[in-house]
Amino acid sequence: MTLVSPLIYFALTISPIVTVIFVSLYWFKRDSVSQPSIVAAIPLGLTSISILLGQSAVSLLATFNEIATHRAAGHEALLISGLLRVQRPLIWGFLDFGACLTTVFLTSAVLRYSRDADTPLIHAYVRLPALIATAVVLIALFLMVYLQYSTVDLVMMIVDTPRNHELTSQFGTVSPAYFAAKISFRLVAIAFLSFSLFCALIVAGAIDLFWRQRQNSRQTFATVLTLGTLVGCGWSVLDELGFVDYLLHVH
Protein backbone atom coordinates (compact mmCIF):
# COMPACT_ATOMS: atom_id res chain seq x y z
CA MET A 1 0.00 0.00 0.00
CA THR A 2 1.32 3.43 -0.93
CA LEU A 3 0.38 6.19 1.46
CA VAL A 4 0.48 9.33 -0.64
CA SER A 5 -0.49 11.95 1.90
CA PRO A 6 0.46 12.86 5.50
CA LEU A 7 -3.28 13.22 6.05
CA ILE A 8 -3.64 9.47 5.54
CA TYR A 9 -0.98 8.80 8.17
CA PHE A 10 -2.83 11.11 10.54
CA ALA A 11 -6.17 9.39 9.87
CA LEU A 12 -4.72 5.95 10.52
CA THR A 13 -3.35 7.05 13.92
CA ILE A 14 -6.75 8.14 15.22
CA SER A 15 -8.11 4.67 16.03
CA PRO A 16 -4.97 3.58 17.94
CA ILE A 17 -5.11 6.82 19.96
CA VAL A 18 -8.79 6.22 20.78
CA THR A 19 -7.89 2.66 21.79
CA VAL A 20 -5.15 3.79 24.18
CA ILE A 21 -7.42 6.42 25.78
CA PHE A 22 -10.35 4.06 26.33
CA VAL A 23 -8.21 1.17 27.57
CA SER A 24 -6.57 3.56 30.05
CA LEU A 25 -9.95 4.82 31.25
CA TYR A 26 -11.23 1.26 31.72
CA TRP A 27 -8.10 0.39 33.68
CA PHE A 28 -8.10 3.37 36.04
CA LYS A 29 -11.86 3.82 36.51
CA ARG A 30 -12.77 0.85 38.70
CA ASP A 31 -16.46 1.72 38.91
CA SER A 32 -18.11 0.33 35.79
CA VAL A 33 -20.83 2.97 35.92
CA SER A 34 -18.26 5.76 35.65
CA GLN A 35 -16.40 4.09 32.77
CA PRO A 36 -17.06 5.51 29.31
CA SER A 37 -19.40 3.50 27.12
CA ILE A 38 -17.90 1.68 24.16
CA VAL A 39 -20.48 3.58 22.09
CA ALA A 40 -18.44 6.76 22.58
CA ALA A 41 -15.39 5.12 20.99
CA ILE A 42 -17.31 4.34 17.78
CA PRO A 43 -17.84 7.87 16.38
CA LEU A 44 -14.45 9.04 17.66
CA GLY A 45 -12.64 6.18 15.91
CA LEU A 46 -14.65 6.58 12.72
CA THR A 47 -13.48 10.18 12.29
CA SER A 48 -10.56 8.54 10.46
CA ILE A 49 -12.94 7.29 7.76
CA SER A 50 -14.42 10.75 7.23
CA ILE A 51 -10.89 12.11 6.74
CA LEU A 52 -10.06 9.35 4.25
CA LEU A 53 -13.28 10.02 2.33
CA GLY A 54 -12.46 13.71 2.01
CA GLN A 55 -8.88 12.96 1.03
CA SER A 56 -10.03 10.50 -1.63
CA ALA A 57 -12.36 13.06 -3.21
CA VAL A 58 -9.66 15.74 -3.29
CA SER A 59 -7.11 13.27 -4.69
CA LEU A 60 -9.44 12.18 -7.49
CA LEU A 61 -10.23 15.78 -8.39
CA ALA A 62 -6.49 16.46 -8.59
CA THR A 63 -6.06 13.42 -10.86
CA PHE A 64 -8.82 14.63 -13.19
CA ASN A 65 -7.29 18.10 -13.22
CA GLU A 66 -3.88 16.65 -14.14
CA ILE A 67 -5.42 14.69 -17.02
CA ALA A 68 -7.36 17.72 -18.27
CA THR A 69 -4.34 20.05 -17.98
CA HIS A 70 -1.65 17.90 -19.56
CA ARG A 71 -3.82 15.73 -21.81
CA ALA A 72 -1.12 13.10 -21.68
CA ALA A 73 -1.41 9.76 -23.40
CA GLY A 74 -2.36 6.84 -21.22
CA HIS A 75 -4.78 8.85 -19.12
CA GLU A 76 -6.83 5.73 -18.40
CA ALA A 77 -3.87 4.07 -16.67
CA LEU A 78 -3.23 7.31 -14.75
CA LEU A 79 -6.85 7.42 -13.61
CA ILE A 80 -6.88 3.79 -12.49
CA SER A 81 -3.66 4.39 -10.53
CA GLY A 82 -5.37 7.34 -8.88
CA LEU A 83 -8.36 5.20 -7.95
CA LEU A 84 -6.09 2.58 -6.41
CA ARG A 85 -4.37 5.26 -4.33
CA VAL A 86 -7.65 6.38 -2.80
CA GLN A 87 -9.31 2.97 -2.31
CA ARG A 88 -6.50 1.17 -0.52
CA PRO A 89 -6.30 3.58 2.45
CA LEU A 90 -10.04 3.13 3.03
CA ILE A 91 -9.50 -0.61 3.45
CA TRP A 92 -6.78 -0.01 6.01
CA GLY A 93 -8.90 2.62 7.73
CA PHE A 94 -11.78 0.19 8.29
CA LEU A 95 -9.43 -2.58 9.41
CA ASP A 96 -7.69 -0.14 11.75
CA PHE A 97 -10.99 0.88 13.31
CA GLY A 98 -12.21 -2.73 13.55
CA ALA A 99 -9.09 -3.66 15.49
CA CYS A 100 -9.62 -0.60 17.72
CA LEU A 101 -13.23 -1.46 18.57
CA THR A 102 -12.39 -5.13 19.17
CA THR A 103 -9.52 -4.22 21.50
CA VAL A 104 -11.67 -1.80 23.50
CA PHE A 105 -14.44 -4.39 23.83
CA LEU A 106 -12.10 -7.22 24.89
CA THR A 107 -10.35 -4.99 27.44
CA SER A 108 -13.69 -3.96 28.90
CA ALA A 109 -14.83 -7.60 29.08
CA VAL A 110 -11.62 -8.91 30.68
CA LEU A 111 -11.47 -6.16 33.31
CA ARG A 112 -15.15 -6.52 34.13
CA TYR A 113 -14.87 -10.23 34.75
CA SER A 114 -11.66 -9.84 36.73
CA ARG A 115 -13.40 -7.33 39.00
CA ASP A 116 -16.62 -9.38 39.21
CA ALA A 117 -18.58 -6.39 37.98
CA ASP A 118 -22.28 -7.17 37.61
CA THR A 119 -22.95 -4.98 34.57
CA PRO A 120 -23.55 -5.77 30.88
CA LEU A 121 -20.52 -6.17 28.63
CA ILE A 122 -21.87 -3.56 26.23
CA HIS A 123 -23.52 -0.83 28.24
CA ALA A 124 -24.37 2.81 27.69
CA TYR A 125 -25.12 5.00 30.66
CA VAL A 126 -25.86 7.68 28.10
CA ARG A 127 -28.92 9.82 27.42
CA LEU A 128 -31.22 8.45 24.74
CA PRO A 129 -31.01 11.58 22.50
CA ALA A 130 -27.21 11.18 22.45
CA LEU A 131 -27.49 7.56 21.32
CA ILE A 132 -30.04 8.46 18.64
CA ALA A 133 -27.78 11.25 17.38
CA THR A 134 -24.87 8.80 17.26
CA ALA A 135 -26.93 6.31 15.25
CA VAL A 136 -27.92 9.02 12.76
CA VAL A 137 -24.32 10.15 12.30
CA LEU A 138 -23.10 6.56 11.80
CA ILE A 139 -25.78 5.91 9.17
CA ALA A 140 -24.74 9.13 7.41
CA LEU A 141 -21.10 7.97 7.41
CA PHE A 142 -21.86 4.63 5.77
CA LEU A 143 -24.10 6.37 3.23
CA MET A 144 -21.11 8.57 2.40
CA VAL A 145 -18.97 5.46 1.95
CA TYR A 146 -21.59 4.09 -0.45
CA LEU A 147 -21.67 7.40 -2.36
CA GLN A 148 -17.89 7.35 -2.70
CA TYR A 149 -17.89 3.74 -3.86
CA SER A 150 -20.66 4.32 -6.42
CA THR A 151 -18.82 7.40 -7.73
CA VAL A 152 -15.54 5.59 -8.40
CA ASP A 153 -17.52 2.70 -9.88
CA LEU A 154 -19.18 5.17 -12.26
CA VAL A 155 -15.72 6.34 -13.30
CA MET A 156 -14.74 2.74 -14.04
CA MET A 157 -17.85 2.19 -16.15
CA ILE A 158 -16.60 5.01 -18.35
CA VAL A 159 -12.95 3.95 -18.43
CA ASP A 160 -13.46 0.18 -18.75
CA THR A 161 -14.76 -0.32 -22.30
CA PRO A 162 -16.44 -3.72 -21.65
CA ARG A 163 -18.62 -1.99 -19.05
CA ASN A 164 -19.81 0.84 -21.30
CA HIS A 165 -23.09 -0.98 -21.86
CA GLU A 166 -23.86 -0.47 -18.16
CA LEU A 167 -23.75 3.29 -18.72
CA THR A 168 -26.25 3.02 -21.57
CA SER A 169 -28.59 0.82 -19.56
CA GLN A 170 -28.53 3.19 -16.57
CA PHE A 171 -28.32 6.64 -18.17
CA GLY A 172 -29.24 6.18 -21.82
CA THR A 173 -27.36 8.07 -24.50
CA VAL A 174 -25.87 11.21 -22.95
CA SER A 175 -22.83 13.35 -23.68
CA PRO A 176 -19.47 12.91 -21.88
CA ALA A 177 -19.99 16.38 -20.41
CA TYR A 178 -22.97 15.01 -18.44
CA PHE A 179 -20.79 12.40 -16.75
CA ALA A 180 -18.01 14.90 -16.12
CA ALA A 181 -20.44 17.25 -14.37
CA LYS A 182 -22.04 14.41 -12.40
CA ILE A 183 -18.75 12.98 -11.18
CA SER A 184 -17.30 16.40 -10.33
CA PHE A 185 -20.41 17.35 -8.36
CA ARG A 186 -20.26 14.11 -6.36
CA LEU A 187 -16.56 14.50 -5.58
CA VAL A 188 -16.98 18.10 -4.43
CA ALA A 189 -19.99 17.08 -2.32
CA ILE A 190 -18.01 14.24 -0.71
CA ALA A 191 -15.11 16.59 0.07
CA PHE A 192 -17.35 19.15 1.81
CA LEU A 193 -19.65 16.62 3.50
CA SER A 194 -16.71 14.66 4.89
CA PHE A 195 -15.59 17.74 6.84
CA SER A 196 -19.11 18.22 8.23
CA LEU A 197 -19.26 14.54 9.09
CA PHE A 198 -15.87 14.75 10.84
CA CYS A 199 -17.23 17.48 13.10
CA ALA A 200 -20.49 15.59 13.69
CA LEU A 201 -18.60 12.43 14.71
CA ILE A 202 -16.52 14.37 17.24
CA VAL A 203 -19.66 15.98 18.69
CA ALA A 204 -21.43 12.59 18.87
CA GLY A 205 -18.47 11.03 20.67
CA ALA A 206 -18.28 13.95 23.09
CA ILE A 207 -21.96 13.82 24.07
CA ASP A 208 -21.69 10.03 24.52
CA LEU A 209 -18.81 10.64 26.92
CA PHE A 210 -20.25 13.51 28.94
CA TRP A 211 -24.07 13.43 28.63
CA ARG A 212 -24.57 10.47 30.94
CA GLN A 213 -27.51 8.87 32.70
CA ARG A 214 -26.27 6.68 35.52
CA GLN A 215 -29.64 5.18 36.49
CA ASN A 216 -30.22 3.28 33.25
CA SER A 217 -27.88 1.20 31.07
CA ARG A 218 -29.23 1.08 27.52
CA GLN A 219 -27.68 -2.29 26.80
CA THR A 220 -29.81 -3.18 23.76
CA PHE A 221 -29.23 0.12 21.98
CA ALA A 222 -25.49 0.00 22.69
CA THR A 223 -25.25 -3.60 21.47
CA VAL A 224 -27.08 -2.81 18.23
CA LEU A 225 -24.85 0.21 17.56
CA THR A 226 -21.66 -1.73 18.28
CA LEU A 227 -22.50 -4.88 16.33
CA GLY A 228 -24.08 -2.88 13.50
CA THR A 229 -20.93 -0.80 13.16
CA LEU A 230 -18.71 -3.89 13.09
CA VAL A 231 -20.91 -5.51 10.44
CA GLY A 232 -20.88 -2.29 8.39
CA CYS A 233 -17.09 -2.10 8.60
CA GLY A 234 -16.71 -5.74 7.59
CA TRP A 235 -19.03 -5.27 4.63
CA SER A 236 -17.18 -2.13 3.56
CA VAL A 237 -13.81 -3.90 3.72
CA LEU A 238 -15.08 -6.75 1.54
CA ASP A 239 -16.53 -4.29 -1.00
CA GLU A 240 -13.33 -2.28 -1.12
CA LEU A 241 -11.16 -5.39 -1.42
CA GLY A 242 -13.27 -6.60 -4.33
CA PHE A 243 -13.06 -3.23 -6.03
CA VAL A 244 -9.30 -2.97 -5.57
CA ASP A 245 -8.90 -6.47 -7.04
CA TYR A 246 -11.01 -5.36 -10.00
CA LEU A 247 -8.88 -2.22 -10.49
CA LEU A 248 -5.68 -4.28 -10.38
CA HIS A 249 -7.10 -6.65 -12.98
CA VAL A 250 -8.05 -3.79 -15.31
CA HIS A 251 -4.75 -2.01 -14.67
C-alpha angles and dihedrals in degrees: 000000000000115000104206101180137046085225089067091053089050092049093051092053094057098078094049090050091050089049093053092047095049095043089051092049092049090050098049100035103072095180107083092207091060093047116103116257117251085235089073091058092057101069092035092054093043092059083088090065092052089053092049091049092053092045091050092053093049092046093051092048089052090050092051090047091052091051093047093046101046099026088205123178116260094038091152091062089046091052094048090050088052091051091051090052092056100039099051096059090053090058091051091045093057092044090048092052093044090055089048095052093044092050093049091049095048092047091051091048095047094047092046093053093044090054094042090236112179098215133106118274091234108038136157119198085184133123114265095238089056092053092047091050090050091051091050093050092048092051089050090052094053090045087055090051089052091049091051092048094048090048095054089043089055089053090053092050087060097043099040105071096202088060096052090100088066089061091053093048093050104035106015120220109336135152123265087245089066092058092044091054093044095050094044092050092051093048093049090047091050091049093052096038092050090061091050090047091050090057092044092052091052091049091048091051091048095052090047088055100044109022096075136167110198097186097065132042110204093209097162095050092046092048093050092049093048098045092040091054092049091049091048091050092048092049091048092051092052091048092048093046090052092048094048090050089051092050091050090051093051092043 
